[in-house]
C-alpha cells in the first residue's frame, strides 16, 4: 500500500469515527466520498483546514510553514532514508525526475556527513595523523610520510 501501518491504523480509526458521524447526521449526511468531511459529509472549508494546520504547527512546536511545505519535507525525508529516486517519484506522484530536484533539499546534517566521509577518505590517518604511502616499496623508494597540512597543500594545488 505504501503507507506505514501506524498511518493506516489512524485512517481506519478516522473512517470509524466518520461512520459514527454519518449515523448521527442520518438523512442530513451528504455523501461525497470525502476522506475528511464535515459532520454533515460536506467537504472541509480550505480556510478551516488552513487554520487547523497552523494550530497543529504551533502545538507541535515547529516552525510556521505552509501545508505545501510538508510535501517538501516528505520528499526530503525520503531522500534522507535513501529511498531510490524512482520509488520516491512513485510515492510523491511525480512524473519527471526534475521534481526531485525541486522538492528534495540537502540538509545541513547531510552536508556534514558528506564532509566527514570525504575527509575520512582523503585523510585516512593513524592516531599520530601521519600516513605512509603504501606503494613506496613497489617504487623502490622510502615511504613518504604526509602530515595533514602537507596533504591539504597538495589538494589546494589540484
C-alpha positions as CSV (number, residue, x, y, z in Angstrom):
1,X,0.0,0.0,0.0
2,X,2.9,2.4,0.6
3,X,1.8,3.8,4.0
4,X,3.3,3.0,7.4
5,X,1.0,0.6,9.3
6,X,0.5,3.3,12.0
7,X,-0.9,5.7,9.4
8,X,-3.1,3.0,8.0
9,X,-4.5,2.4,11.5
10,X,-5.1,6.2,12.0
11,X,-7.0,6.3,8.8
12,X,-9.1,3.3,9.8
13,X,-9.9,4.9,13.2
14,X,-10.9,8.1,11.3
15,X,-13.1,6.1,9.0
16,X,-14.8,4.5,12.0
17,X,-15.3,8.0,13.6
18,X,-16.7,9.3,10.4
19,X,-19.1,6.4,10.2
20,X,-20.5,7.4,13.6
21,X,-20.9,11.0,12.3
22,X,-22.8,9.6,9.3
23,X,-25.1,7.7,11.5
24,X,-25.7,10.7,13.7
25,X,-26.4,13.0,10.8
26,X,-28.8,10.4,9.2
27,X,-30.6,12.0,6.3
28,X,-28.7,15.2,6.6
29,X,-25.5,13.5,5.6
30,X,-24.4,14.4,2.1
31,X,-22.2,11.6,0.7
32,X,-19.3,13.0,-1.4
33,X,-16.8,10.3,-1.0
34,X,-14.5,12.6,1.1
35,X,-11.9,11.0,3.3
36,X,-12.1,14.1,5.5
37,X,-15.5,15.7,5.7
38,X,-17.6,18.0,7.9
39,X,-20.0,16.3,10.4
40,X,-22.6,16.5,7.6
41,X,-20.4,14.9,5.0
42,X,-19.6,18.1,3.2
43,X,-16.0,18.9,2.0
44,X,-13.9,20.8,4.5
45,X,-13.6,24.5,4.0
46,X,-10.0,25.2,2.9
47,X,-9.9,28.2,5.3
48,X,-10.7,25.8,8.2
49,X,-8.0,23.4,7.0
50,X,-5.5,26.2,6.9
51,X,-6.2,27.3,10.5
52,X,-6.1,23.7,11.7
53,X,-2.7,23.3,10.0
54,X,-1.4,26.4,11.7
55,X,-2.7,25.2,15.1
56,X,-1.0,21.8,14.7
57,X,2.3,23.5,13.9
58,X,2.0,25.6,17.0
59,X,1.1,22.7,19.2
60,X,4.0,20.6,17.8
61,X,6.4,23.5,18.4
62,X,7.8,23.6,14.9
63,X,8.4,26.5,12.6
64,X,5.5,28.1,10.9
65,X,5.0,27.0,7.3
66,X,2.6,26.3,4.5
67,X,0.9,23.0,4.3
68,X,2.6,22.6,0.9
69,X,6.0,22.8,2.8
70,X,5.1,19.5,4.4
71,X,5.3,18.0,0.9
72,X,8.9,19.2,0.6
73,X,9.7,17.8,4.0
74,X,8.2,14.4,3.0
75,X,10.3,14.4,-0.2
76,X,13.5,15.3,1.7
77,X,12.8,12.6,4.3
78,X,12.6,10.0,1.5
79,X,16.0,11.2,0.3
80,X,17.5,11.0,3.8
81,X,16.1,7.5,4.2
82,X,18.0,6.6,1.0
83,X,14.8,5.8,-1.0
84,X,15.7,5.3,-4.7
85,X,14.6,8.2,-6.9
86,X,12.2,6.1,-8.9
87,X,10.4,4.9,-5.8
88,X,10.3,8.4,-4.4
89,X,8.7,9.6,-7.7
90,X,6.0,6.9,-7.4
91,X,5.3,7.8,-3.7
92,X,5.2,11.5,-4.4
93,X,3.3,11.2,-7.6
94,X,5.9,12.8,-9.7
95,X,6.1,12.3,-13.5
96,X,9.6,13.6,-14.0
97,X,12.9,13.3,-12.2
98,X,13.2,17.1,-12.2
99,X,10.6,17.2,-9.4
100,X,13.2,15.5,-7.1
101,X,15.5,18.5,-7.6
102,X,12.6,20.8,-6.9
103,X,11.3,19.1,-3.7
104,X,14.2,17.3,-2.1
105,X,16.6,19.5,-0.2
106,X,20.1,18.7,1.0
107,X,20.1,19.4,4.7
108,X,23.0,20.6,6.9
109,X,23.4,17.2,8.6
110,X,23.7,15.6,5.2
111,X,26.4,18.2,4.2
112,X,28.2,17.5,7.4
113,X,28.1,13.7,6.9
114,X,29.4,14.1,3.3
115,X,32.2,16.4,4.6
116,X,33.1,13.8,7.3
117,X,33.1,10.9,4.8
118,X,35.2,12.9,2.2
119,X,37.6,13.9,5.0
120,X,37.9,10.3,6.1
121,X,38.7,9.3,2.5
122,X,41.3,11.9,2.0
123,X,42.9,11.8,5.4
124,X,42.9,8.2,6.3
125,X,45.3,8.6,9.2
126,X,46.6,6.8,12.2
127,X,46.4,8.3,15.6
128,X,49.5,10.5,15.0
129,X,47.9,12.0,11.9
130,X,50.7,10.6,9.7
131,X,50.1,8.3,6.7
132,X,52.6,6.2,4.8
133,X,52.2,5.7,1.0
134,X,51.6,2.0,0.6
135,X,53.2,1.7,-2.9
136,X,56.5,3.3,-1.9
137,X,58.2,-0.1,-1.6
138,X,57.0,-1.0,-5.1
139,X,58.5,2.2,-6.4
140,X,61.8,1.3,-4.6
141,X,61.7,4.5,-2.5
142,X,61.5,5.2,1.1
143,X,57.9,5.5,2.4
144,X,56.7,9.1,2.2
145,X,55.1,10.5,5.3
146,X,52.4,13.1,4.9
147,X,51.0,15.3,7.6
148,X,47.5,16.7,7.3
149,X,48.8,20.2,6.4
150,X,51.1,18.9,3.6
151,X,48.1,16.8,2.2
152,X,46.0,19.9,2.3
153,X,48.6,22.0,0.4
154,X,48.7,19.3,-2.3
155,X,44.9,19.2,-2.6
156,X,44.7,23.0,-2.9
157,X,47.1,22.9,-5.9
158,X,44.8,20.5,-7.8
